[in-house]
Amino acid sequence: MASRVSCPAPAEVYAGFGIRTAASLIDSVLMLLITAPFPLLLAVLPSETAVLVLSTLFSALLVIFFWRWKQGTPGKLMLRLRIVDADSGGEPSLRQWCLRYLGYLLSTVPLLLGFFWVLWDPRRQAWHDKLADTVVVHLPRRDPQSTTAPTPVGNADAGSPAPRHWP
């Protein structure tokens, strides 16, 4: 199993509005590609409402699955961002993930004000982050020299790359 992001270092940088918006745009395009076939379900489902409910439920489960699995959506992962517990810096609980998703609704309703909150919040938290007690952070850059394991004396595999762990 992949290792998780641990407690943030004091120099951890919170992800700002621009990079989070870019991650959301990437996620929106990917979600559109994945859910594009859903209208075809009109042939077998009784109504448009049923298709909309199924599509919304599928999208919610997919997002929460990615959060739980990798601490971020594909857009966040591509931009080296992770969602962590605001207090411990560790992996948020399933309850926090569900609250965070429900918080998206609260962030959206008043003209997206909950998302724009990132612009002036000191920890760059949107309303859904505050509700779930999470923050979005940049992953530190890896040192390219740390990709090889130390060379023990007499090791036939000297210089072979060390196993990579995510993140």
C-alpha positions in Angstrom: 0.0 0.0 0.0 1.2 3.5 -0.8 2.6 5.6 2.0 0.6 8.7 3.0 1.6 12.3 3.4 2.6 12.7 7.0 2.5 15.7 9.3 3.4 18.9 7.3 6.7 20.5 7.9 6.7 24.0 9.2 7.8 25.3 5.8 4.8 23.5 4.2 3.1 25.7 1.6 -0.7 25.9 1.4 -2.0 25.6 -2.1 -3.5 28.9 -3.3 -6.5 29.8 -5.5 -4.8 29.6 -8.9 -3.3 26.1 -8.6 -6.4 24.8 -7.0 -8.5 26.2 -9.8 -6.2 24.6 -12.3 -6.6 21.2 -10.6 -10.4 21.6 -10.6 -10.3 22.4 -14.3 -8.3 19.2 -15.0 -10.7 17.2 -12.8 -13.7 18.7 -14.6 -12.4 17.7 -18.0 -11.7 14.2 -16.8 -15.1 13.9 -15.1 -16.8 15.1 -18.3 -15.0 12.4 -20.3 -16.0 9.7 -17.8 -19.6 10.8 -17.4 -20.3 11.7 -21.0 -21.9 8.3 -21.8 -24.4 8.7 -18.9 -27.1 10.2 -21.1 -27.2 6.9 -23.0 -28.8 5.5 -19.9 -32.0 7.3 -20.9 -32.7 4.3 -23.1 -33.0 2.0 -20.0 -33.8 4.4 -17.1 -37.2 5.9 -16.6 -36.4 9.5 -16.5 -33.7 12.3 -16.9 -33.9 12.7 -13.1 -32.8 9.1 -12.6 -29.8 9.6 -14.9 -28.9 12.9 -13.2 -29.1 11.2 -9.7 -27.0 8.3 -10.9 -24.4 10.6 -12.6 -24.2 12.8 -9.5 -23.8 9.8 -7.1 -21.2 8.2 -9.4 -19.2 11.5 -9.5 -19.4 11.8 -5.7 -18.2 8.3 -5.1 -15.4 8.6 -7.6 -14.1 11.8 -6.0 -14.3 10.4 -2.5 -12.6 7.2 -3.7 -9.7 9.3 -5.1 -9.4 11.4 -2.0 -9.3 8.3 0.2 -6.9 6.4 -2.1 -4.4 9.2 -3.0 -5.4 12.2 -0.8 -6.3 14.1 -3.9 -8.1 14.0 -7.3 -6.2 13.4 -10.5 -5.8 17.2 -11.1 -4.4 17.7 -7.6 -2.0 14.7 -8.1 -0.8 16.1 -11.4 0.0 19.4 -9.8 1.7 17.8 -6.7 -1.0 18.8 -4.2 -2.4 16.8 -1.4 -5.4 17.1 1.0 -4.4 16.6 4.6 -5.9 16.9 8.0 -5.6 20.5 9.1 -4.5 19.6 12.7 -2.3 16.6 12.3 -1.1 16.9 8.7 -2.0 13.2 8.3 -4.6 11.5 6.2 -8.2 12.7 6.8 -10.8 10.3 8.0 -13.7 9.0 5.8 -16.0 11.3 7.8 -13.8 14.3 6.8 -13.9 13.2 3.2 -17.7 13.0 3.2 -18.0 16.4 5.0 -15.6 17.9 2.5 -17.7 16.7 -0.4 -20.9 18.0 1.2 -19.1 21.3 1.8 -18.7 21.7 -1.9 -22.4 22.3 -2.1 -22.1 25.0 0.6 -19.2 26.6 -1.2 -21.1 26.7 -4.5 -24.5 28.1 -3.4 -23.6 31.7 -2.6 -22.1 32.6 -6.0 -19.0 30.3 -5.4 -18.0 32.5 -2.4 -16.9 29.4 -0.5 -14.2 28.7 -3.2 -13.1 32.3 -3.4 -12.5 32.2 0.3 -9.1 30.7 -0.4 -8.0 34.1 -1.7 -8.0 35.7 1.8 -7.8 32.8 4.2 -4.4 32.6 5.9 -4.3 28.8 5.5 -5.9 29.0 2.0 -8.9 27.0 3.2 -12.2 27.1 1.2 -15.4 26.6 3.1 -15.4 22.8 2.4 -11.9 22.6 3.9 -13.0 24.5 7.0 -16.1 22.2 7.4 -14.0 19.1 7.1 -10.9 20.5 8.9 -8.6 19.9 6.0 -6.0 21.9 4.1 -4.5 21.5 0.6 -0.7 21.6 0.5 2.1 21.4 -2.0 4.2 18.3 -1.9 7.9 19.1 -1.4 10.1 18.6 -4.4 12.1 15.4 -4.3 15.9 15.6 -4.3 17.0 13.9 -7.5 20.0 12.5 -5.7 17.8 10.6 -3.3 16.5 8.2 -5.9 19.2 5.6 -5.4 19.7 3.6 -2.3 22.9 3.8 -0.3 25.5 1.4 -1.6 26.4 -1.2 1.0 29.9 -2.7 0.8 30.0 -5.9 -1.3 26.5 -5.5 -2.7 26.2 -6.9 -6.2 23.3 -4.6 -6.9 25.2 -1.4 -6.1 23.8 1.7 -7.7 20.4 0.2 -8.5 17.5 2.5 -7.9 15.8 2.4 -4.6 12.1 1.5 -4.6 10.0 4.6 -5.1 7.1 5.3 -2.7 4.3 7.6 -3.4 4.5 10.4 -2.4 
